[in-house]
Amino acid sequence: MRTFFPSDSCKESQLNAINPQSWLQVERGKLSKFSSSHNTSSSIESFIKVPEPPIFPFFKPIDYVEVLAQIHEELESCSPQETSNLYLLQFQIFRGLGENKLMRRSLRSAWQKACTVHERLVFGAWLKYEKQGEELIADLLATCNKCAQDFGPIDVVSQLPIEVNGSSQETVVMNGDKSLKNVNFKIGDEKIICDRQKIASLSAPFHAMLNGYFTESLCEDIDLSQDNISPLGMRTIGEFSMTGSLNEAPPDLLLEISVFANKFCCEKLKDACDRKLASLVCTKDDAVELMEYAIEENSPVLAASCLQVLLHELADCLNDERVVEIFSHADKQQRSIIVGQASFSLYCLLSEVAMNLDPQSDKTVCFLEQLIDSAETDRQRLLAFHQLGCVRLLRKEYDEAESLFEAAVSLGHVYSISGLARLGYIKGHKLWSYEKLSSVISSVNPLGWMYQERSLYCEGDKRWEDLEKATELDPTLTYPYMYRAASIMMKQNVQAALAEINRVLGFKLALECLELRFCLYLAIEDYKAAICDVQVILTLSPDYRMFEGRVAASQLRTLVREHVDNWTTADCWMQLYDRWSSVDDIGSLSVIYQMLEFGGAKGVLYFRQSLLLLRLNCPDAAMRSLELARQHASSEHERLVYEGWILYDTGHCEEGLRKAEESIKIKRSFEAFFLQAYALADSSLDLSCSSTVISLLENALKCPSDNLRKGQALNNLGSVFVDCRKLDSAADCYINALKIRHTRAHQGLARVHFLRNDKAAAYEEMTKLIEKAKNNASAYEKRSEYCDRDSTKADLEMVTRLDPLRVYPYRYRAAGYNILYPFVNIL
């Protein structure tokens, strides 16, 4: 879910936030007057506001492990028809955890295990929607003669079986004139001659009419002028009765015949018309027009074909009111025609896309209401109730939201209590909200969000204690850090406030936290630090808007830049070396952003940017930078290298290596050899490949490049030598890397010392890295290998403080300090 769901009380409190337009009106050189003339606690409070945490429209169980294990167990024993829905539920749980890769894997499994064409259409469209912006990867694979996995159109007509009832006309008693071989159907002034028995075979009503006790059974001429069929239509029906084919009938004629066939229960004829029409649906307008007909005339094959077209460009289609009308107002029977038994899956998808477009829109509400109607299990219902409750809360429809959250809670979704608590607070029942959360905390194994939520309904020390507990239970929650930092800042303790917000930025590069730190720096007139943060914000999200969306971050950067000395290109390179060598990835990102303004080798700079973003666990932003690197490549051989990295990073290692080879054929370059060595080393566990990797890295080092990249190559070469137990060669590589300020080489050199049985030297080497590196959680973790048990415990405690997401310290402590680092599993 891409949408940010603020709480209503959050939005109310934001009305008092600083009006950023005043920043844009400050004269050049006079920004500093904010701090010098208004440096009071109240002025800071008006400037630095922390929005309350959002209530997310996600399925958030109390025990993720238990629920995921239960789903896994159900998947092993369920019928094939239930499999896709279970994977969809798994997807919803991973979404609540923010696990994007696992979410996509679950969607892919739902698509692969789909039992019906409708499920394949829905999950295929969902995967296509999730892969927006990845068209370049498919194009690059095509240049390697490999097709990307396609979630595009399928042959709906061939996928849906023909379902026609038996020939019920055989039960009708024969009473007609046996001498009449033909029948003449009069339509206006025209007569259409048809084979009487062939027409009779089309349906039971025709059989009864022509062979039963009706008057028409004795007549040679029958008038159909009042039955809404044209002469051409009747001739086509006559031909179909003889040949079973509709030939090349145009769409309008097919519609006419289909309506007639439906009226006279000619199932084979109607099915043939529907399938013919289904094959002709190409555009959104076709789909809209024919979907309405399919629903009215009960034509599932045609409806499925229309559905496929509408889902193909879903975001665009949902901006068309005609499409929204079709999906919003379908009743149960109509939903069955449109999407068979995959109604819940369809409305899950429609709701997600609608919420991403505008969570407060009427169509979002309509789709979520349909989702509730489509739900068949309690788990499906609680998700639908909670999601609609979040939307109703956002729309300030408080009574409806309360009923929905209560329904979700009654079905076991404890997280929905946060919605009830917010509503209680909005209605003036703050104590009730506090007690509601207290009751939850005392009755279940508490989670971080519970304490975070309860903190909103108390003050002073109680609030602080709840937020500390929230951080202890769930360090990924950003609100507690932001609240504490802002509160400390109100007390004029700048360094403590920065230290608090830096705690979370040390392991989670959250935009809202960078924005708050930007505000803190502005409040103390540290414009160099402020511009660093806003440039990183723009690197991560070029269109980001600050102060609750009221001002573009790019505008604030322009304003603050007037108070910072301009750097030359040489200055930028010096700054980049300093930050890179001190393992300051955020600072390095900021410098590269500034360097990109100077022009020059933009392809190289965007590539460096992508490396930093990967290191900071920002894969989407990293891929965007890689694509920009390709776009700005100065030569074909450079472009091929970036294409190789794009393919490698998306799991296409072989194709990435092929791009590197093509680049080398044009021109031998550092980056092409480095890509080959990296991809080969990472994809092969065979030590026999080591000699090839060594050769590739040595070739890379012979090619021109700057010391930033050469240091990385030397470091990687040292690692390969260590794996081959060539310790002297490895040590030489690491020492040479350190000579050109590749600080991370300390870690490799420490490993060499350890393998030489010099544990003290290894410890000392890691201590040097800790002292030099700004981001040093991994260094503490690695140093813990080279010290006594008490020191190991202290180092791992430091790791957890610096980066609570690193799992090894927890495993070590859980095993009672008897685990061998880091390859022994805890059983």
PETAWO-V668904 format. One line per field, one symbol per residue. phi: phi as a letter, one per 40 degrees, with the letter a starting at -180 (. if undefined). Layout:
# PETAWO-V668904
phi=???
This chain:
# PETAWO-V668904
phi=.cccbccccccccccccdccccccbccdgbcccdccbbcbcccccccbbbccccbccbcbccbccccccccdccccbccdcccccccccddccccccgccccdccccccccccdcbcccccccccccccccdgbcdcccccccbgbcccbbccbccdcccccbbccccccccccaccccccbbbccbgcbbbcbcdccccccacdcccccbcccdccbbcbbcbccbfbcdcccccccccccbgbcfbccdccccccccccccbfccccccccccccdcbcbbccdcccccccdccbfbcccccccddccccbcdccccbcccdccccbccdccccccbfcbcccccccdcccccccacccccccccccccccccbbcccccccccccdccccccgccccccccccccccchccdccccccccccccgbccdccccccccccbbccbdccccccccbabgcccccccccccccaccccddcccccccccccgccccccccccdcccbaccdccccccdcccccbgcccccccccccdcccadbcbbffgcbccccccdccccbbccccdcdcccccccccccfbccccdcccdcccccggccdcccccccccccccgbcccccccccccccbdcaccccccccccccccbgbcdccccccccccccacadcccccdcccccccbcccccdcccdccccccccccaccccccccccccdccccccgccccccccccccccbgcdccdccccccdcccgbccccccccccccccccbbcccccccccbacccccccccccdcccaccccddccccccggbcccbbcccc
